[in-house]
Amino acid sequence: MPIHEYQCGKCGRTFEVLLRSRADSPKQCPKCGAPGPEKIFSVFSATAAKKEAPCASGACAPHKCAGGACPFG
């Protein structure tokens, strides 16, 4: 179920709405009651899993890292 952001054209308030269906879209601003808030683009966040270095899993041969330091760590 997507969360959409809306902004009121009268008071400028930005708010989020969980839309289960199109019928759930807001008809008025929850702050001032003005009709027809507009849907706005939202910013999102994403993270990627950090890959484990081969040295940490024991895949590197002993003493093969240059200068004794692991380049993956």
FIROKOL-917027 format. One line per 10 residues: number of its first residue (from 1); their letters; for each residue x, y, z of N, C-alpha, C, O. Coordinates in nm, 4 decimals. Layout:
// residues N
NUM) A) X:Y:Z:X:Y:Z:X:Y:Z:X:Y:Z; ...
//
This chain:
// residues 73
1) MPIHEYQCGK) 0.0843:-0.1173:0.0000:0.0000:0.0000:0.0000:0.0893:0.1242:0.0000:0.1675:0.1448:0.0928; 0.0777:0.2042:-0.1010:0.1651:0.3215:-0.1127:0.1224:0.4370:-0.0215:0.0043:0.4564:0.0075; 0.2217:0.5113:0.0214:0.1980:0.6343:0.0970:0.2240:0.7495:-0.0002:0.3304:0.7569:-0.0618; 0.1274:0.8379:-0.0132:0.1395:0.9524:-0.1034:0.1448:1.0803:-0.0218:0.0845:1.0901:0.0850; 0.2181:1.1784:-0.0738:0.2253:1.3093:-0.0096:0.1370:1.4070:-0.0851:0.1299:1.4060:-0.2080; 0.0704:1.4909:-0.0085:-0.0171:1.5936:-0.0646:0.0190:1.7278:-0.0031:0.0757:1.7349:0.1059; -0.0152:1.8349:-0.0760:0.0068:1.9697:-0.0241:-0.1186:2.0518:-0.0472:-0.1800:2.0473:-0.1539; -0.1546:2.1261:0.0548:-0.2715:2.2130:0.0469:-0.2352:2.3409:-0.0283:-0.1325:2.4030:-0.0009; -0.3193:2.3792:-0.1219:-0.2955:2.5011:-0.1984:-0.3278:2.6270:-0.1205:-0.2833:2.7356:-0.1577; -0.4046:2.6146:-0.0124:-0.4442:2.7317:0.0660:-0.3446:2.7600:0.1796:-0.2905:2.8703:0.1880
11) CGRTFEVLLR) -0.3201:2.6612:0.2670:-0.2341:2.6863:0.3833:-0.0912:2.6356:0.3648:-0.0030:2.6681:0.4443; -0.0676:2.5545:0.2583:0.0672:2.5065:0.2295:0.1110:2.3847:0.3083:0.2242:2.3388:0.2931; 0.0235:2.3315:0.3922:0.0586:2.2147:0.4730:0.0853:2.0943:0.3834:0.0124:2.0702:0.2871; 0.1918:2.0179:0.4160:0.2234:1.8941:0.3467:0.1866:1.7798:0.4399:0.2198:1.7832:0.5584; 0.1180:1.6781:0.3872:0.0779:1.5646:0.4695:0.0812:1.4367:0.3875:0.0770:1.4394:0.2645; 0.0888:1.3248:0.4582:0.0956:1.1928:0.3944:-0.0352:1.1184:0.4137:-0.1041:1.1358:0.5142; -0.0688:1.0341:0.3146:-0.1895:0.9537:0.3212:-0.1571:0.8131:0.2719:-0.0969:0.7965:0.1659; -0.1969:0.7118:0.3489:-0.1830:0.5727:0.3077:-0.3026:0.5399:0.2188:-0.4168:0.5409:0.2648; -0.2763:0.5108:0.0917:-0.3856:0.4855:-0.0027:-0.4051:0.3358:-0.0240:-0.3202:0.2687:-0.0824; -0.5163:0.2854:0.0234:-0.5506:0.1455:-0.0005:-0.6238:0.1317:-0.1340:-0.6177:0.0277:-0.1995
21) SRADSPKQCP) -0.6930:0.2386:-0.1724:-0.7618:0.2441:-0.3020:-0.7742:0.3912:-0.3412:-0.7444:0.4801:-0.2614; -0.8179:0.4160:-0.4631:-0.8344:0.5549:-0.5090:-0.9366:0.6307:-0.4243:-0.9304:0.7533:-0.4146; -1.0288:0.5597:-0.3642:-1.1315:0.6239:-0.2817:-1.0721:0.6858:-0.1550:-1.1352:0.7708:-0.0921; -0.9507:0.6436:-0.1174:-0.8870:0.6959:0.0033:-0.8153:0.8291:-0.0195:-0.7668:0.8891:0.0765; -0.8075:0.8766:-0.1434:-0.7369:1.0031:-0.1669:-0.8119:1.1157:-0.0952:-0.9350:1.1186:-0.0947; -0.7366:1.2085:-0.0346:-0.7998:1.3116:0.0483:-0.8832:1.4106:-0.0332:-0.8449:1.4523:-0.1426; -0.9951:1.4458:0.0220:-1.0852:1.5422:-0.0427:-1.0601:1.6837:0.0073:-1.0945:1.7812:-0.0596; -0.9989:1.6945:0.1277:-0.9721:1.8260:0.1846:-0.8480:1.8218:0.2724:-0.8030:1.7143:0.3120; -0.7933:1.9377:0.3026:-0.6763:1.9510:0.3885:-0.7163:1.9192:0.5328:-0.8175:1.9702:0.5808; -0.6382:1.8352:0.6031:-0.6735:1.8038:0.7412:-0.6516:1.9213:0.8381:-0.7033:1.9192:0.9497
31) KCGAPGPEKI) -0.5755:2.0235:0.7964:-0.5487:2.1377:0.8842:-0.6541:2.2469:0.8685:-0.7166:2.2892:0.9658; -0.6730:2.2922:0.7440:-0.7630:2.4070:0.7236:-0.8960:2.3701:0.6574:-0.9879:2.4519:0.6532; -0.9065:2.2469:0.6054:-1.0316:2.2032:0.5442:-1.0507:2.2467:0.3999:-1.1567:2.2224:0.3422; -0.9503:2.3105:0.3399:-0.9608:2.3545:0.2004:-0.9744:2.2326:0.1091:-0.9081:2.1312:0.1312; -1.0588:2.2416:0.0081:-1.0788:2.1277:-0.0819:-0.9636:2.1092:-0.1810:-0.8917:2.2036:-0.2140; -0.9484:1.9855:-0.2270:-0.8578:1.9531:-0.3369:-0.7094:1.9669:-0.3145:-0.6432:2.0352:-0.3926; -0.6525:1.9047:-0.2102:-0.5063:1.9099:-0.1977:-0.4411:1.8397:-0.3166:-0.4971:1.7451:-0.3719; -0.3230:1.8864:-0.3553:-0.2550:1.8309:-0.4721:-0.1499:1.7291:-0.4324:-0.0788:1.7463:-0.3334; -0.1410:1.6219:-0.5118:-0.0385:1.5207:-0.4884:0.0959:1.5791:-0.5309:0.1068:1.6418:-0.6363; 0.1988:1.5577:-0.4475:0.3326:1.6075:-0.4791:0.4303:1.4904:-0.4846:0.4023:1.3826:-0.4321
41) FSVFSATAAK) 0.5440:1.5121:-0.5481:0.6464:1.4093:-0.5553:0.7130:1.3941:-0.4199:0.7425:1.4931:-0.3529; 0.7363:1.2716:-0.3803:0.8003:1.2428:-0.2528:0.9458:1.2045:-0.2736:0.9845:1.1558:-0.3798; 1.0245:1.2271:-0.1714:1.1633:1.1837:-0.1716:1.1661:1.0480:-0.1019:1.0918:1.0252:-0.0064; 1.2502:0.9597:-0.1489:1.2563:0.8296:-0.0844:1.3994:0.7977:-0.0462:1.4939:0.8613:-0.0929; 1.4133:0.6987:0.0389:1.5452:0.6582:0.0866:1.5639:0.5104:0.0564:1.4707:0.4309:0.0685; 1.6848:0.4750:0.0170:1.7166:0.3347:-0.0090:1.8574:0.3071:0.0411:1.9449:0.3934:0.0348; 1.8777:0.1879:0.0900:2.0110:0.1476:0.1329:2.0446:0.0154:0.0671:1.9562:-0.0640:0.0351; 2.1715:-0.0070:0.0477:2.2173:-0.1319:-0.0117:2.2933:-0.2104:0.0942:2.3575:-0.1529:0.1821; 2.2851:-0.3392:0.0847:2.3582:-0.4239:0.1778:2.5075:-0.4105:0.1507:2.5512:-0.4067:0.0357; 2.5836:-0.4035:0.2569:2.7282:-0.3910:0.2439:2.7860:-0.5294:0.2160:2.7592:-0.6248:0.2890
51) KEAPCASGAC) 2.8654:-0.5392:0.1095:2.9285:-0.6659:0.0770:3.0404:-0.6933:0.1762:3.1165:-0.6035:0.2121; 3.0491:-0.8150:0.2189:3.1545:-0.8528:0.3113:3.2838:-0.8753:0.2337:3.2826:-0.9362:0.1267; 3.3932:-0.8270:0.2866:3.5236:-0.8429:0.2222:3.5639:-0.9898:0.2217:3.5330:-1.0619:0.3165; 3.6330:-1.0362:0.1159:3.6764:-1.1754:0.1106:3.7630:-1.2133:0.2303:3.7600:-1.3281:0.2748; 3.8398:-1.1184:0.2828:3.9272:-1.1474:0.3971:3.8447:-1.1844:0.5205:3.8839:-1.2710:0.5987; 3.7306:-1.1181:0.5369:3.6479:-1.1430:0.6549:3.5860:-1.2819:0.6514:3.5558:-1.3392:0.7562; 3.5670:-1.3359:0.5329:3.5077:-1.4680:0.5218:3.6135:-1.5781:0.5171:3.5803:-1.6965:0.5112; 3.7414:-1.5387:0.5199:3.8488:-1.6373:0.5161:3.8873:-1.6776:0.3756:3.9623:-1.7738:0.3588; 3.8389:-1.6078:0.2736:3.8665:-1.6443:0.1349:4.0054:-1.5999:0.0894:4.0587:-1.6549:-0.0071; 4.0646:-1.5019:0.1568:4.1990:-1.4563:0.1195:4.3038:-1.5533:0.1753:4.2896:-1.6077:0.2848
61) APHKCAGGAC) 4.4074:-1.5723:0.0970:4.5186:-1.6541:0.1458:4.5982:-1.5719:0.2462:4.6103:-1.4508:0.2283; 4.6530:-1.6328:0.3515:4.7294:-1.5589:0.4512:4.8476:-1.4846:0.3889:4.9164:-1.5372:0.3014; 4.8694:-1.3643:0.4343:4.9829:-1.2800:0.3930:4.9803:-1.2436:0.2450:5.0862:-1.2143:0.1894; 4.8662:-1.2438:0.1789:4.8585:-1.2074:0.0367:4.8207:-1.0603:0.0181:4.8329:-1.0071:-0.0922; 4.7758:-0.9952:0.1234:4.7380:-0.8540:0.1122:4.8637:-0.7686:0.1100:4.9567:-0.7912:0.1874; 4.8656:-0.6706:0.0210:4.9821:-0.5833:0.0059:5.0077:-0.5063:0.1340:4.9164:-0.4442:0.1883; 5.1286:-0.5095:0.1819:5.1654:-0.4352:0.3024:5.1033:-0.4899:0.4286:5.1107:-0.4254:0.5332; 5.0424:-0.6065:0.4223:4.9808:-0.6670:0.5389:4.8434:-0.6126:0.5715:4.7796:-0.6609:0.6650; 4.7950:-0.5128:0.4970:4.6631:-0.4557:0.5210:4.5649:-0.5062:0.4166:4.5971:-0.5140:0.2981; 4.4480:-0.5394:0.4606:4.3453:-0.5905:0.3690:4.2880:-0.4741:0.2863:4.2394:-0.3771:0.3444
71) PFG) 4.2925:-0.4813:0.1516:4.2373:-0.3730:0.0696:4.0850:-0.3679:0.0715:4.0256:-0.2699:0.0268; 4.0213:-0.4737:0.1233:3.8748:-0.4774:0.1256:3.8167:-0.4318:0.2581:3.6954:-0.4139:0.2690; 3.8993:-0.4130:0.3576:3.8491:-0.3808:0.4921:3.8403:-0.2410:0.5176:3.7997:-0.2006:0.6266
//
